[in-house]
Amino acid sequence: MFTPIDSTIASFDLDSLRFACVINTQTALPTAQSCTIQATAVKFGSGATVIQELIFNPTLPGPNQFASASFPTFKGVISVNFQLVQSVTGEALGVPLIDNVGYTAYYKC
C-alpha cells in the first residue's frame, strides 16, 4: 500500500511509477516474468475507489526490466493498494516490484 506518511497531507495525485514482476527463487537472481498488477485507489472525501491494471510483459529473462505507468484517474486519493492478480508462477512465487513513484501532494490548511 502507498500512503504518504506526512500527516499534513490531505490527499495526493498518483502521477506515475515503474513496475515489474519477478519469480522469487530465494536462491538465484530473480527472473522477470509476465504478470498483471491491480492498483486500487481510495478517493479523498467520497471514499470511492478507482482501479487500474498494470500489465508487465518482459522482453528478456533478466531481473532489471521495468515498465512505466501513468494514472490519469488517480487524482485526490488518500491511498493506493497494489495486488498481484495474475502471474505465470502464481502468487506464491510471483513478486510485484514498484519503483520511482511520482505523486503530487495536497496539504491540509
DOFI-597597 format. One line per 8 residues: number of its first residue (from 0); their letters; for each residue z, x, y of N, C-alpha, C. Coordinates in pm, whole numbers, plus 50000, padded with zeros to 5 digits. Last residue first. Layout:
DOFI-597597
NUM) A) Z X Y Z X Y Z X Y; ...
This chain:
DOFI-597597
108) CKYYATYG) 50520 49499 52263 50552 49514 52408 50700 49515 52431; 50407 49692 51986 50485 49581 52040 50514 49607 52187; 50072 49828 51955 50217 49840 51967 50282 49714 52025; 49829 49876 51726 49864 49792 51839 50017 49783 51844; 49615 50139 51609 49745 50071 51611 49761 49991 51738; 49343 50186 51409 49382 50168 51548 49510 50087 51550; 49267 50431 51153 49309 50299 51199 49342 50303 51347; 49147 50596 50871 49134 50582 51016 49175 50442 51058
100) VNDILPVG) 49237 50806 50614 49249 50669 50664 49243 50670 50816; 49179 51021 50423 49124 51013 50559 49122 50870 50613; 49181 50861 50098 49198 50976 50187 49139 50944 50324; 49268 50759 49774 49241 50715 49911 49272 50832 50003; 49179 50711 49438 49219 50807 49541 49178 50753 49677; 49281 50560 49132 49210 50549 49260 49266 50650 49359; 49248 50646 48803 49332 50672 48919 49248 50657 49046; 49260 50536 48468 49188 50539 48594 49283 50555 48712
92) LAEGTVSQ) 49419 50497 48246 49375 50634 48276 49301 50646 48409; 49491 50224 48260 49586 50323 48207 49548 50465 48245; 49275 50068 48344 49381 50100 48440 49477 50208 48390; 48965 50206 48210 49072 50107 48223 49182 50156 48315; 48754 50378 48214 48860 50405 48118 48974 50302 48121; 48594 50269 48416 48536 50299 48285 48645 50313 48179; 48751 50000 48595 48715 50141 48578 48665 50161 48435; 48863 49763 48827 48767 49793 48720 48746 49943 48716
84) VLQFNVSI) 49063 49749 49011 49032 49626 48938 48931 49648 48826; 49322 49901 49168 49209 49932 49079 49181 49808 48995; 49414 49810 49493 49434 49790 49349 49307 49825 49273; 49590 49841 49792 49474 49886 49715 49506 49873 49566; 49682 49656 50078 49715 49696 49941 49586 49733 49869; 49789 49677 50406 49672 49677 50319 49717 49729 50183; 49943 49499 50680 49948 49584 50561 49817 49574 50485; 49880 49367 50909 50012 49431 50905 50030 49518 50781
76) VGKFTPFS) 49585 49348 51125 49656 49332 50998 49791 49403 51004; 49372 49340 51315 49500 49275 51340 49578 49249 51213; 49101 49341 51091 49146 49353 51230 49277 49278 51248; 48903 49378 50877 49045 49412 50867 49099 49443 51007; 48632 49343 50892 48715 49222 50897 48865 49251 50889; 48511 49598 50871 48489 49517 50993 48577 49392 51002; 48574 49877 50749 48640 49748 50729 48626 49658 50852; 48399 50124 50556 48446 50071 50684 48492 49928 50660
68) ASAFQNPG) 48407 50408 50340 48407 50264 50358 48454 50231 50499; 48258 50668 50141 48316 50619 50266 48309 50468 50273; 48349 50854 49848 48260 50763 49918 48332 50717 50045; 48380 51183 49711 48437 51066 49777 48326 50982 49837; 48446 51432 49474 48347 51341 49532 48419 51221 49592; 48565 51640 49310 48570 51638 49456 48462 51554 49521; 48545 51663 49027 48653 51585 49087 48645 51565 49238; 48217 51619 48857 48329 51693 48915 48429 51606 48991
60) PLTPNFIL) 47987 51484 48768 48113 51466 48694 48235 51532 48759; 47801 51313 49030 47829 51431 48949 47962 51412 48878; 47800 51074 49156 47670 51127 49116 47683 51250 49028; 48011 50785 49116 47990 50928 49139 47853 50973 49088; 48059 50502 49265 47968 50547 49159 47938 50696 49182; 48281 50259 49366 48259 50403 49360 48172 50436 49239; 48328 49998 49584 48265 50038 49458 48231 50186 49465; 48568 49791 49705 48511 49924 49724 48457 49969 49589
52) EQIVTAGS) 48596 49466 49841 48585 49552 49724 48515 49682 49760; 48830 49302 50045 48704 49376 50040 48706 49464 49915; 48995 49023 50191 48969 49107 50073 48834 49176 50086; 49267 48902 50372 49126 48941 50378 49105 49040 50265; 49503 48637 50418 49458 48759 50352 49307 48777 50367; 49735 48526 50672 49612 48509 50593 49572 48643 50531; 49944 48542 50843 49970 48579 50705 49850 48560 50614; 49934 48492 51117 49898 48384 51024 49936 48414 50880
44) GFKVATAQ) 50068 48747 51216 50083 48611 51267 50059 48504 51163; 49830 48972 51082 49947 48952 51166 49951 48807 51213; 49701 48951 50749 49683 48938 50894 49817 48914 50964; 49680 49179 50491 49755 49063 50540 49747 49063 50692; 49418 49285 50271 49495 49299 50394 49564 49168 50428; 49320 49451 49989 49365 49321 50037 49455 49343 50157; 49068 49605 49810 49157 49620 49925 49191 49480 49976; 49000 49707 49487 49009 49590 49575 49111 49619 49685
36) ITCSQATP) 48768 49924 49348 48900 49913 49407 48898 49790 49498; 48592 50009 49064 48600 49914 49175 48745 49905 49218; 48424 50307 48943 48533 50209 48948 48511 50112 49064; 48324 50597 48761 48290 50476 48834 48408 50380 48832; 48495 50913 48795 48445 50801 48715 48414 50683 48805; 48554 51266 48786 48516 51145 48860 48465 51039 48764; 48826 51417 48630 48682 51393 48625 48653 51262 48698; 49075 51662 48705 49032 51522 48698 48880 51513 48702
28) LATQTNIV) 49125 51943 48491 49086 51891 48623 49039 51747 48610; 49364 51865 48228 49249 51936 48285 49223 51884 48426; 49585 51712 48166 49575 51846 48109 49463 51928 48171; 49581 51458 48268 49708 51529 48273 49701 51669 48211; 49367 51292 48310 49381 51353 48178 49513 51425 48161; 49262 51034 48476 49385 51113 48471 49404 51167 48330; 48955 51019 48625 49025 50997 48499 49145 51089 48498; 48918 50883 48958 48912 50990 48859 48981 50945 48732
20) CAFRLSDL) 48753 50761 49245 48829 50733 49123 48810 50849 49027; 48777 50741 49606 48716 50788 49481 48802 50738 49365; 48723 50717 49963 48785 50679 49837 48708 50734 49719; 48807 50718 50308 48727 50774 50199 48800 50744 50070; 48795 50472 50573 48863 50563 50482 48762 50620 50384; 48837 50281 50879 48759 50348 50775 48851 50429 50684; 49002 50089 51020 48866 50123 51061 48784 50180 50945; 49220 49838 51037 49179 49943 50944 49032 49970 50973
12) DFSAITSD) 49416 49777 51312 49282 49757 51258 49256 49871 51161; 49754 49651 51312 49654 49757 51323 49520 49708 51272; 50065 49551 51475 49955 49533 51380 49857 49649 51397; 50293 49661 51596 50290 49518 51561 50182 49490 51457; 50490 49945 51590 50353 49895 51568 50360 49750 51523; 50745 50036 51593 50696 49980 51719 50553 49929 51707; 50803 50155 51352 50849 50017 51371 50803 49956 51503; 50586 50338 51167 50639 50330 51303 50676 50184 51332
4) IPTFM) 50453 50332 50931 50599 50340 50925 50664 50331 51062; 50185 50115 50840 50237 50218 50931 50390 50216 50932; 50101 50075 50509 50170 50008 50618 50221 50118 50711; 49929 50047 50226 49925 50118 50352 49988 50030 50458; 50000 50084 49883 50000 50000 50000 50000 50089 50123
